[in-house]
Amino acid sequence: MKKAPKIVIWENCDHHISAAIRQFEELWLPYSVSSRRYPILRLIKEVLDPAVNSYIKTLPANYTGYLPGTAVGVPFSEIVRLVGLEAMVRMQRQLLRQFIKTEDQQTARDLCFVATLESLIGLVWCCACKSPKRSTSQKGVNLNKQRKHGFCEFCGNMTEFATFMATVEEDRINNSELEDHKKLELSHQYCREHRPKLVTGEWNPLYRRAKRSLTQFNIELTRLTHQCANRSRPNALSGDELIDQYFLQLILRLTLQPADEEKLRHLARRMVDSKLSDTKKKMLVLRQLRFNQTEIGQRILNAKKQPITRQAVSKALASVRKEFQL
């Protein structure tokens, strides 16, 4: 049985909402978006609506425009039903970004509001990803839907299996196409770009390169996610002040949030593929602080614990892609 996704409750989330989410997670095992007996929208209505309504009553009027439906008294669950789970995530994410850009003053109320919306966004996203306790494939599709299907292990693309299942569930594939896909050979770990072997049977060079850099990819993804969770201060938790400062500046410019998993995974992959090393990150921060190349070289040591030459600093900075410059 596929393990249900974990719903993350953000620090500073409204305590009534937090309690409701914990109750929701205790009850939701048999529920899913595809179940008739246990529709997940019903559980949202029964458990989340009362807590969300109570929280809304504590908010100033100017906050209500950032939570869909509140200004006209439409319940949270009804908005989710009307627009759909994934569309609700996108819509609420956009409204939260707008709030952060225009209203957020980092007061206790603002921190609570942002954390509460992030927690609700996470809950809705988990509902969209969750399978029922027992699931069977669509008629005519001999695929095990309990297989892992989500993001590619190496990037932000969906796996071959996830992409194919989305096509099947949208009724955009016929029986002959079903046979052509050799469905049981579809990867549930990798996307088409990163599948281990090419159609010729040869090893895929993109797979090999991504496999070698998997550890660094996961490190960069973790740093990006940590920094997104607290945008107001260095929070990449790299263990180095300059590297943390780099991630702070990068994320402030990109306005990403932890729920933007696809974009974060693609960003981490590009960072690794472009060989954006920790040394280069530190150089970029020092340059932003108005250090010249000689001074940067004196601050950053090479593998032999010696200062880096001005020429090496210049070459390293010139190799950084434009999107990663500060």
MIROVEX-267759 format. One record per residue (C-alpha): chain; z, x, y; residue number from 1. Coordinates in nm, 2 decimals, always signed. Each point is the difference from the previous one (the first is absolute). Example, Ala and Ser with C-alpha at 12.3 -4.5 7.8 and 13.67 -1.06 7.14 Angstrom:
2
node c = A	zz = +0.78	xx = +1.23	yy = -0.45	k = 1 $
node c = A	zz = -0.07	xx = +0.14	yy = +0.34	k = 2 $
END
This chain:
326
node c = A	zz = +0.00	xx = +0.00	yy = +0.00	k = 1 $
node c = A	zz = -0.09	xx = +0.13	yy = +0.34	k = 2 $
node c = A	zz = +0.30	xx = +0.08	yy = +0.21	k = 3 $
node c = A	zz = +0.03	xx = -0.21	yy = +0.32	k = 4 $
node c = A	zz = -0.04	xx = +0.20	yy = +0.33	k = 5 $
node c = A	zz = +0.32	xx = +0.08	yy = +0.18	k = 6 $
node c = A	zz = +0.05	xx = -0.18	yy = +0.33	k = 7 $
node c = A	zz = +0.13	xx = +0.25	yy = +0.26	k = 8 $
node c = A	zz = +0.25	xx = -0.13	yy = +0.25	k = 9 $
node c = A	zz = -0.01	xx = +0.20	yy = +0.32	k = 10 $
node c = A	zz = +0.31	xx = +0.14	yy = +0.17	k = 11 $
node c = A	zz = +0.10	xx = -0.22	yy = +0.29	k = 12 $
node c = A	zz = -0.16	xx = -0.31	yy = -0.15	k = 13 $
node c = A	zz = +0.17	xx = -0.33	yy = +0.09	k = 14 $
node c = A	zz = +0.29	xx = -0.05	yy = -0.25	k = 15 $
node c = A	zz = -0.10	xx = -0.36	yy = -0.08	k = 16 $
node c = A	zz = -0.36	xx = +0.11	yy = -0.07	k = 17 $
node c = A	zz = +0.13	xx = +0.29	yy = -0.21	k = 18 $
node c = A	zz = +0.22	xx = -0.23	yy = -0.21	k = 19 $
node c = A	zz = -0.29	xx = -0.24	yy = -0.05	k = 20 $
node c = A	zz = -0.24	xx = +0.28	yy = -0.11	k = 21 $
node c = A	zz = +0.26	xx = +0.12	yy = -0.26	k = 22 $
node c = A	zz = +0.04	xx = -0.36	yy = -0.12	k = 23 $
node c = A	zz = -0.38	xx = -0.03	yy = -0.01	k = 24 $
node c = A	zz = -0.03	xx = +0.31	yy = -0.21	k = 25 $
node c = A	zz = +0.26	xx = -0.12	yy = -0.25	k = 26 $
node c = A	zz = -0.20	xx = -0.32	yy = -0.06	k = 27 $
node c = A	zz = -0.36	xx = +0.11	yy = +0.02	k = 28 $
node c = A	zz = -0.07	xx = +0.15	yy = -0.34	k = 29 $
node c = A	zz = -0.20	xx = -0.30	yy = -0.14	k = 30 $
node c = A	zz = -0.16	xx = -0.08	yy = +0.33	k = 31 $
node c = A	zz = -0.35	xx = +0.11	yy = +0.12	k = 32 $
node c = A	zz = -0.29	xx = -0.12	yy = +0.22	k = 33 $
node c = A	zz = -0.19	xx = -0.10	yy = -0.31	k = 34 $
node c = A	zz = +0.27	xx = -0.20	yy = -0.18	k = 35 $
node c = A	zz = +0.00	xx = -0.38	yy = +0.01	k = 36 $
node c = A	zz = +0.34	xx = -0.04	yy = -0.15	k = 37 $
node c = A	zz = +0.16	xx = +0.27	yy = +0.22	k = 38 $
node c = A	zz = -0.21	xx = +0.03	yy = +0.32	k = 39 $
node c = A	zz = +0.14	xx = +0.27	yy = +0.22	k = 40 $
node c = A	zz = -0.06	xx = -0.20	yy = +0.32	k = 41 $
node c = A	zz = +0.25	xx = -0.25	yy = -0.12	k = 42 $
node c = A	zz = +0.26	xx = +0.28	yy = -0.04	k = 43 $
node c = A	zz = -0.08	xx = +0.13	yy = +0.35	k = 44 $
node c = A	zz = +0.05	xx = -0.35	yy = +0.13	k = 45 $
node c = A	zz = +0.33	xx = -0.06	yy = -0.18	k = 46 $
node c = A	zz = +0.16	xx = +0.34	yy = +0.06	k = 47 $
node c = A	zz = -0.16	xx = +0.16	yy = +0.31	k = 48 $
node c = A	zz = -0.07	xx = -0.29	yy = +0.23	k = 49 $
node c = A	zz = +0.36	xx = -0.09	yy = +0.08	k = 50 $
node c = A	zz = +0.09	xx = +0.36	yy = +0.07	k = 51 $
node c = A	zz = -0.31	xx = +0.06	yy = +0.22	k = 52 $
node c = A	zz = +0.07	xx = -0.33	yy = +0.19	k = 53 $
node c = A	zz = +0.36	xx = +0.11	yy = +0.07	k = 54 $
node c = A	zz = -0.11	xx = +0.34	yy = +0.12	k = 55 $
node c = A	zz = -0.27	xx = -0.15	yy = +0.23	k = 56 $
node c = A	zz = +0.27	xx = -0.20	yy = +0.18	k = 57 $
node c = A	zz = +0.17	xx = +0.33	yy = +0.10	k = 58 $
node c = A	zz = -0.31	xx = +0.14	yy = +0.17	k = 59 $
node c = A	zz = -0.11	xx = -0.02	yy = +0.36	k = 60 $
node c = A	zz = -0.30	xx = -0.21	yy = +0.07	k = 61 $
node c = A	zz = -0.23	xx = +0.30	yy = +0.06	k = 62 $
node c = A	zz = +0.06	xx = +0.12	yy = -0.35	k = 63 $
node c = A	zz = -0.14	xx = -0.31	yy = -0.17	k = 64 $
node c = A	zz = -0.36	xx = +0.09	yy = +0.07	k = 65 $
node c = A	zz = +0.03	xx = +0.29	yy = -0.24	k = 66 $
node c = A	zz = +0.10	xx = -0.21	yy = -0.30	k = 67 $
node c = A	zz = -0.29	xx = -0.24	yy = -0.10	k = 68 $
node c = A	zz = +0.09	xx = -0.37	yy = +0.02	k = 69 $
node c = A	zz = +0.33	xx = +0.03	yy = +0.17	k = 70 $
node c = A	zz = -0.12	xx = -0.11	yy = +0.34	k = 71 $
node c = A	zz = -0.12	xx = -0.33	yy = -0.14	k = 72 $
node c = A	zz = +0.27	xx = -0.04	yy = -0.27	k = 73 $
node c = A	zz = -0.21	xx = +0.06	yy = -0.31	k = 74 $
node c = A	zz = +0.21	xx = +0.15	yy = -0.28	k = 75 $
node c = A	zz = -0.05	xx = +0.35	yy = -0.13	k = 76 $
node c = A	zz = -0.12	xx = -0.12	yy = -0.34	k = 77 $
node c = A	zz = -0.25	xx = -0.24	yy = +0.15	k = 78 $
node c = A	zz = -0.16	xx = +0.28	yy = +0.20	k = 79 $
node c = A	zz = -0.03	xx = +0.21	yy = -0.31	k = 80 $
node c = A	zz = -0.15	xx = -0.29	yy = -0.19	k = 81 $
node c = A	zz = -0.25	xx = -0.07	yy = +0.27	k = 82 $
node c = A	zz = -0.13	xx = +0.35	yy = +0.05	k = 83 $
node c = A	zz = +0.07	xx = +0.16	yy = -0.33	k = 84 $
node c = A	zz = +0.23	xx = +0.29	yy = -0.10	k = 85 $
node c = A	zz = -0.22	xx = +0.29	yy = +0.08	k = 86 $
node c = A	zz = -0.13	xx = -0.15	yy = +0.33	k = 87 $
node c = A	zz = +0.37	xx = -0.07	yy = +0.09	k = 88 $
node c = A	zz = +0.08	xx = +0.37	yy = -0.05	k = 89 $
node c = A	zz = -0.30	xx = +0.10	yy = +0.23	k = 90 $
node c = A	zz = +0.08	xx = -0.25	yy = +0.26	k = 91 $
node c = A	zz = +0.38	xx = +0.07	yy = +0.02	k = 92 $
node c = A	zz = -0.08	xx = +0.38	yy = +0.00	k = 93 $
node c = A	zz = -0.22	xx = -0.04	yy = +0.30	k = 94 $
node c = A	zz = +0.26	xx = -0.21	yy = +0.18	k = 95 $
node c = A	zz = +0.27	xx = +0.25	yy = -0.07	k = 96 $
node c = A	zz = -0.22	xx = +0.28	yy = +0.13	k = 97 $
node c = A	zz = -0.05	xx = -0.20	yy = +0.32	k = 98 $
node c = A	zz = +0.38	xx = -0.05	yy = +0.03	k = 99 $
node c = A	zz = +0.07	xx = +0.37	yy = -0.04	k = 100 $
node c = A	zz = -0.26	xx = +0.09	yy = +0.27	k = 101 $
node c = A	zz = +0.10	xx = -0.27	yy = +0.25	k = 102 $
node c = A	zz = +0.35	xx = -0.12	yy = -0.05	k = 103 $
node c = A	zz = +0.20	xx = +0.25	yy = -0.21	k = 104 $
node c = A	zz = +0.28	xx = +0.17	yy = +0.21	k = 105 $
node c = A	zz = +0.19	xx = +0.14	yy = -0.31	k = 106 $
node c = A	zz = +0.29	xx = -0.23	yy = +0.07	k = 107 $
node c = A	zz = +0.22	xx = -0.12	yy = -0.29	k = 108 $
node c = A	zz = -0.19	xx = -0.33	yy = +0.01	k = 109 $
node c = A	zz = -0.34	xx = +0.17	yy = +0.00	k = 110 $
node c = A	zz = +0.10	xx = +0.22	yy = -0.29	k = 111 $
node c = A	zz = +0.12	xx = -0.30	yy = -0.19	k = 112 $
node c = A	zz = -0.32	xx = -0.20	yy = +0.08	k = 113 $
node c = A	zz = -0.23	xx = +0.28	yy = -0.11	k = 114 $
node c = A	zz = +0.20	xx = +0.07	yy = -0.32	k = 115 $
node c = A	zz = +0.01	xx = -0.38	yy = -0.08	k = 116 $
node c = A	zz = -0.38	xx = -0.04	yy = +0.04	k = 117 $
node c = A	zz = -0.06	xx = +0.32	yy = -0.20	k = 118 $
node c = A	zz = +0.22	xx = -0.14	yy = -0.28	k = 119 $
node c = A	zz = -0.18	xx = -0.33	yy = +0.00	k = 120 $
node c = A	zz = -0.34	xx = +0.17	yy = +0.00	k = 121 $
node c = A	zz = +0.11	xx = +0.20	yy = -0.30	k = 122 $
node c = A	zz = +0.11	xx = -0.31	yy = -0.18	k = 123 $
node c = A	zz = -0.33	xx = -0.18	yy = +0.06	k = 124 $
node c = A	zz = -0.20	xx = +0.31	yy = -0.11	k = 125 $
node c = A	zz = +0.21	xx = +0.02	yy = -0.32	k = 126 $
node c = A	zz = -0.07	xx = -0.37	yy = -0.06	k = 127 $
node c = A	zz = -0.37	xx = +0.07	yy = +0.03	k = 128 $
node c = A	zz = +0.02	xx = +0.29	yy = -0.25	k = 129 $
node c = A	zz = +0.24	xx = -0.16	yy = -0.25	k = 130 $
node c = A	zz = -0.13	xx = -0.13	yy = -0.34	k = 131 $
node c = A	zz = +0.17	xx = -0.28	yy = -0.19	k = 132 $
node c = A	zz = +0.25	xx = +0.08	yy = -0.27	k = 133 $
node c = A	zz = -0.27	xx = -0.06	yy = -0.26	k = 134 $
node c = A	zz = -0.36	xx = +0.01	yy = +0.11	k = 135 $
node c = A	zz = -0.33	xx = -0.05	yy = -0.18	k = 136 $
node c = A	zz = -0.35	xx = +0.10	yy = +0.10	k = 137 $
node c = A	zz = -0.24	xx = -0.24	yy = +0.14	k = 138 $
node c = A	zz = -0.21	xx = -0.18	yy = -0.26	k = 139 $
node c = A	zz = -0.29	xx = +0.21	yy = -0.11	k = 140 $
node c = A	zz = +0.16	xx = +0.33	yy = +0.12	k = 141 $
node c = A	zz = +0.15	xx = +0.20	yy = -0.28	k = 142 $
node c = A	zz = +0.21	xx = +0.22	yy = +0.22	k = 143 $
node c = A	zz = +0.37	xx = +0.06	yy = -0.01	k = 144 $
node c = A	zz = +0.13	xx = -0.10	yy = +0.35	k = 145 $
node c = A	zz = +0.33	xx = +0.17	yy = -0.07	k = 146 $
node c = A	zz = -0.17	xx = +0.33	yy = +0.04	k = 147 $
node c = A	zz = +0.09	xx = +0.18	yy = +0.32	k = 148 $
node c = A	zz = -0.25	xx = -0.09	yy = +0.27	k = 149 $
node c = A	zz = +0.05	xx = +0.12	yy = +0.35	k = 150 $
node c = A	zz = -0.06	xx = +0.31	yy = +0.20	k = 151 $
node c = A	zz = -0.18	xx = +0.30	yy = -0.13	k = 152 $
node c = A	zz = +0.25	xx = +0.28	yy = -0.09	k = 153 $
node c = A	zz = -0.18	xx = +0.23	yy = +0.24	k = 154 $
node c = A	zz = -0.10	xx = -0.21	yy = +0.31	k = 155 $
node c = A	zz = +0.01	xx = -0.34	yy = +0.17	k = 156 $
node c = A	zz = -0.28	xx = -0.16	yy = -0.20	k = 157 $
node c = A	zz = +0.07	xx = -0.26	yy = -0.27	k = 158 $
node c = A	zz = -0.04	xx = +0.11	yy = -0.36	k = 159 $
node c = A	zz = -0.31	xx = -0.09	yy = -0.18	k = 160 $
node c = A	zz = +0.19	xx = -0.25	yy = -0.21	k = 161 $
node c = A	zz = +0.16	xx = -0.16	yy = +0.31	k = 162 $
node c = A	zz = -0.34	xx = -0.02	yy = +0.18	k = 163 $
node c = A	zz = -0.16	xx = -0.16	yy = -0.30	k = 164 $
node c = A	zz = +0.28	xx = -0.25	yy = -0.05	k = 165 $
node c = A	zz = -0.02	xx = -0.11	yy = +0.36	k = 166 $
node c = A	zz = -0.37	xx = -0.06	yy = -0.05	k = 167 $
node c = A	zz = +0.06	xx = -0.20	yy = -0.32	k = 168 $
node c = A	zz = +0.27	xx = -0.22	yy = +0.16	k = 169 $
node c = A	zz = -0.23	xx = -0.07	yy = +0.30	k = 170 $
node c = A	zz = -0.26	xx = -0.13	yy = -0.26	k = 171 $
node c = A	zz = -0.25	xx = +0.25	yy = +0.13	k = 172 $
node c = A	zz = -0.11	xx = +0.13	yy = -0.34	k = 173 $
node c = A	zz = -0.19	xx = -0.15	yy = -0.29	k = 174 $
node c = A	zz = +0.02	xx = +0.06	yy = -0.38	k = 175 $
node c = A	zz = -0.28	xx = +0.25	yy = -0.02	k = 176 $
node c = A	zz = +0.15	xx = +0.21	yy = +0.28	k = 177 $
node c = A	zz = +0.33	xx = -0.02	yy = -0.19	k = 178 $
node c = A	zz = -0.16	xx = +0.18	yy = -0.29	k = 179 $
node c = A	zz = -0.17	xx = +0.25	yy = +0.22	k = 180 $
node c = A	zz = +0.33	xx = +0.11	yy = +0.15	k = 181 $
node c = A	zz = +0.14	xx = +0.12	yy = -0.34	k = 182 $
node c = A	zz = +0.31	xx = -0.15	yy = +0.12	k = 183 $
node c = A	zz = +0.25	xx = +0.17	yy = -0.23	k = 184 $
node c = A	zz = -0.11	xx = +0.34	yy = +0.13	k = 185 $
node c = A	zz = +0.09	xx = -0.09	yy = +0.36	k = 186 $
node c = A	zz = +0.27	xx = +0.23	yy = +0.14	k = 187 $
node c = A	zz = +0.33	xx = -0.15	yy = +0.10	k = 188 $
node c = A	zz = +0.11	xx = +0.33	yy = +0.16	k = 189 $
node c = A	zz = -0.30	xx = +0.11	yy = +0.20	k = 190 $
node c = A	zz = -0.27	xx = -0.14	yy = +0.23	k = 191 $
node c = A	zz = -0.37	xx = +0.04	yy = -0.07	k = 192 $
node c = A	zz = -0.01	xx = +0.31	yy = +0.23	k = 193 $
node c = A	zz = +0.29	xx = +0.17	yy = -0.19	k = 194 $
node c = A	zz = -0.06	xx = -0.10	yy = -0.36	k = 195 $
node c = A	zz = +0.04	xx = +0.30	yy = -0.23	k = 196 $
node c = A	zz = -0.35	xx = +0.01	yy = -0.14	k = 197 $
node c = A	zz = -0.34	xx = -0.09	yy = +0.14	k = 198 $
node c = A	zz = -0.24	xx = -0.24	yy = -0.17	k = 199 $
node c = A	zz = -0.17	xx = +0.31	yy = -0.14	k = 200 $
node c = A	zz = +0.31	xx = +0.09	yy = -0.19	k = 201 $
node c = A	zz = +0.07	xx = +0.31	yy = +0.22	k = 202 $
node c = A	zz = +0.33	xx = +0.06	yy = +0.17	k = 203 $
node c = A	zz = +0.02	xx = -0.14	yy = +0.36	k = 204 $
node c = A	zz = +0.05	xx = +0.28	yy = +0.25	k = 205 $
node c = A	zz = +0.17	xx = -0.24	yy = +0.24	k = 206 $
node c = A	zz = +0.25	xx = -0.10	yy = -0.27	k = 207 $
node c = A	zz = +0.08	xx = +0.37	yy = -0.08	k = 208 $
node c = A	zz = +0.05	xx = +0.08	yy = +0.37	k = 209 $
node c = A	zz = +0.22	xx = -0.30	yy = +0.05	k = 210 $
node c = A	zz = +0.20	xx = +0.07	yy = -0.31	k = 211 $
node c = A	zz = +0.08	xx = +0.35	yy = +0.11	k = 212 $
node c = A	zz = +0.12	xx = -0.13	yy = +0.34	k = 213 $
node c = A	zz = +0.19	xx = -0.30	yy = -0.13	k = 214 $
node c = A	zz = +0.35	xx = +0.15	yy = +0.07	k = 215 $
node c = A	zz = -0.10	xx = +0.07	yy = +0.36	k = 216 $
node c = A	zz = -0.16	xx = -0.34	yy = +0.04	k = 217 $
node c = A	zz = +0.33	xx = -0.17	yy = -0.11	k = 218 $
node c = A	zz = +0.20	xx = +0.23	yy = +0.24	k = 219 $
node c = A	zz = -0.23	xx = -0.10	yy = +0.30	k = 220 $
node c = A	zz = +0.01	xx = -0.37	yy = -0.10	k = 221 $
node c = A	zz = +0.38	xx = +0.01	yy = -0.01	k = 222 $
node c = A	zz = +0.03	xx = +0.17	yy = +0.33	k = 223 $
node c = A	zz = -0.24	xx = -0.25	yy = +0.17	k = 224 $
node c = A	zz = +0.18	xx = -0.30	yy = -0.15	k = 225 $
node c = A	zz = +0.34	xx = +0.13	yy = +0.11	k = 226 $
node c = A	zz = -0.13	xx = +0.06	yy = +0.35	k = 227 $
node c = A	zz = -0.15	xx = -0.34	yy = +0.02	k = 228 $
node c = A	zz = +0.33	xx = -0.16	yy = -0.09	k = 229 $
node c = A	zz = +0.16	xx = +0.15	yy = +0.32	k = 230 $
node c = A	zz = -0.25	xx = +0.06	yy = +0.27	k = 231 $
node c = A	zz = +0.24	xx = +0.09	yy = +0.28	k = 232 $
node c = A	zz = +0.12	xx = +0.34	yy = -0.13	k = 233 $
node c = A	zz = -0.11	xx = +0.27	yy = -0.24	k = 234 $
node c = A	zz = +0.05	xx = -0.15	yy = -0.35	k = 235 $
node c = A	zz = -0.24	xx = +0.17	yy = -0.24	k = 236 $
node c = A	zz = +0.29	xx = +0.17	yy = -0.17	k = 237 $
node c = A	zz = -0.20	xx = +0.31	yy = -0.08	k = 238 $
node c = A	zz = +0.29	xx = +0.24	yy = +0.06	k = 239 $
node c = A	zz = -0.18	xx = +0.17	yy = +0.29	k = 240 $
node c = A	zz = +0.04	xx = -0.11	yy = +0.36	k = 241 $
node c = A	zz = -0.35	xx = +0.09	yy = +0.11	k = 242 $
node c = A	zz = -0.16	xx = -0.18	yy = -0.30	k = 243 $
node c = A	zz = +0.21	xx = -0.31	yy = +0.07	k = 244 $
node c = A	zz = -0.11	xx = +0.02	yy = +0.37	k = 245 $
node c = A	zz = -0.36	xx = +0.01	yy = -0.11	k = 246 $
node c = A	zz = +0.03	xx = -0.32	yy = -0.21	k = 247 $
node c = A	zz = +0.18	xx = -0.17	yy = +0.29	k = 248 $
node c = A	zz = -0.29	xx = +0.08	yy = +0.24	k = 249 $
node c = A	zz = -0.26	xx = -0.10	yy = -0.26	k = 250 $
node c = A	zz = +0.15	xx = -0.34	yy = -0.08	k = 251 $
node c = A	zz = +0.07	xx = -0.09	yy = +0.36	k = 252 $
node c = A	zz = -0.38	xx = +0.04	yy = +0.06	k = 253 $
node c = A	zz = -0.11	xx = -0.19	yy = -0.31	k = 254 $
node c = A	zz = +0.25	xx = -0.30	yy = +0.02	k = 255 $
node c = A	zz = +0.02	xx = -0.03	yy = -0.37	k = 256 $
node c = A	zz = +0.28	xx = -0.18	yy = -0.19	k = 257 $
node c = A	zz = +0.14	xx = +0.05	yy = -0.35	k = 258 $
node c = A	zz = -0.18	xx = -0.32	yy = -0.12	k = 259 $
node c = A	zz = -0.34	xx = +0.16	yy = +0.08	k = 260 $
node c = A	zz = +0.01	xx = +0.17	yy = -0.34	k = 261 $
node c = A	zz = -0.38	xx = +0.02	yy = -0.03	k = 262 $
node c = A	zz = -0.04	xx = +0.17	yy = +0.33	k = 263 $
node c = A	zz = +0.29	xx = +0.24	yy = -0.06	k = 264 $
node c = A	zz = -0.13	xx = +0.10	yy = -0.34	k = 265 $
node c = A	zz = -0.35	xx = +0.06	yy = +0.15	k = 266 $
node c = A	zz = +0.16	xx = +0.21	yy = +0.28	k = 267 $
node c = A	zz = +0.20	xx = +0.21	yy = -0.24	k = 268 $
node c = A	zz = -0.31	xx = +0.06	yy = -0.21	k = 269 $
node c = A	zz = -0.20	xx = +0.12	yy = +0.31	k = 270 $
node c = A	zz = +0.29	xx = +0.22	yy = +0.10	k = 271 $
node c = A	zz = +0.00	xx = +0.17	yy = -0.33	k = 272 $
node c = A	zz = -0.38	xx = +0.02	yy = -0.04	k = 273 $
node c = A	zz = -0.03	xx = +0.16	yy = +0.35	k = 274 $
node c = A	zz = +0.26	xx = +0.26	yy = -0.10	k = 275 $
node c = A	zz = +0.24	xx = -0.10	yy = +0.28	k = 276 $
node c = A	zz = +0.28	xx = +0.24	yy = -0.10	k = 277 $
node c = A	zz = +0.36	xx = -0.01	yy = +0.12	k = 278 $
node c = A	zz = -0.08	xx = +0.33	yy = +0.19	k = 279 $
node c = A	zz = -0.28	xx = -0.17	yy = +0.19	k = 280 $
node c = A	zz = +0.22	xx = -0.30	yy = +0.08	k = 281 $
node c = A	zz = +0.26	xx = +0.24	yy = +0.15	k = 282 $
node c = A	zz = -0.27	xx = +0.18	yy = +0.20	k = 283 $
node c = A	zz = -0.13	xx = -0.33	yy = +0.14	k = 284 $
node c = A	zz = +0.35	xx = -0.10	yy = +0.12	k = 285 $
node c = A	zz = +0.06	xx = +0.34	yy = +0.16	k = 286 $
node c = A	zz = -0.33	xx = -0.01	yy = +0.18	k = 287 $
node c = A	zz = +0.09	xx = -0.34	yy = +0.13	k = 288 $
node c = A	zz = +0.33	xx = +0.15	yy = +0.13	k = 289 $
node c = A	zz = -0.22	xx = +0.25	yy = +0.20	k = 290 $
node c = A	zz = +0.05	xx = +0.31	yy = -0.21	k = 291 $
node c = A	zz = -0.30	xx = +0.23	yy = +0.01	k = 292 $
node c = A	zz = -0.17	xx = +0.12	yy = -0.32	k = 293 $
node c = A	zz = +0.19	xx = +0.34	yy = +0.00	k = 294 $
node c = A	zz = +0.33	xx = -0.18	yy = +0.04	k = 295 $
node c = A	zz = -0.08	xx = -0.25	yy = -0.28	k = 296 $
node c = A	zz = -0.08	xx = +0.29	yy = -0.23	k = 297 $
node c = A	zz = +0.34	xx = +0.16	yy = +0.08	k = 298 $
node c = A	zz = +0.18	xx = -0.32	yy = -0.08	k = 299 $
node c = A	zz = -0.18	xx = -0.07	yy = -0.33	k = 300 $
node c = A	zz = +0.01	xx = +0.26	yy = -0.27	k = 301 $
node c = A	zz = -0.25	xx = +0.06	yy = -0.28	k = 302 $
node c = A	zz = +0.07	xx = +0.03	yy = -0.37	k = 303 $
node c = A	zz = +0.12	xx = +0.36	yy = +0.05	k = 304 $
node c = A	zz = +0.25	xx = -0.12	yy = +0.26	k = 305 $
node c = A	zz = -0.21	xx = +0.17	yy = +0.27	k = 306 $
node c = A	zz = -0.12	xx = -0.16	yy = +0.33	k = 307 $
node c = A	zz = -0.34	xx = -0.16	yy = -0.01	k = 308 $
node c = A	zz = -0.27	xx = +0.17	yy = +0.21	k = 309 $
node c = A	zz = -0.15	xx = -0.18	yy = +0.30	k = 310 $
node c = A	zz = -0.34	xx = +0.00	yy = -0.17	k = 311 $
node c = A	zz = +0.15	xx = -0.17	yy = -0.31	k = 312 $
node c = A	zz = +0.17	xx = -0.26	yy = +0.22	k = 313 $
node c = A	zz = -0.33	xx = -0.07	yy = +0.18	k = 314 $
node c = A	zz = -0.19	xx = -0.04	yy = -0.32	k = 315 $
node c = A	zz = +0.26	xx = -0.23	yy = -0.16	k = 316 $
node c = A	zz = +0.01	xx = -0.23	yy = +0.31	k = 317 $
node c = A	zz = -0.38	xx = -0.01	yy = +0.02	k = 318 $
node c = A	zz = -0.01	xx = -0.12	yy = -0.37	k = 319 $
node c = A	zz = +0.21	xx = -0.31	yy = +0.07	k = 320 $
node c = A	zz = -0.20	xx = -0.33	yy = +0.00	k = 321 $
node c = A	zz = -0.01	xx = -0.19	yy = +0.33	k = 322 $
node c = A	zz = +0.20	xx = -0.29	yy = -0.15	k = 323 $
node c = A	zz = +0.29	xx = +0.23	yy = -0.07	k = 324 $
node c = A	zz = +0.02	xx = +0.18	yy = +0.33	k = 325 $
node c = A	zz = +0.29	xx = -0.08	yy = +0.24	k = 326 $
END
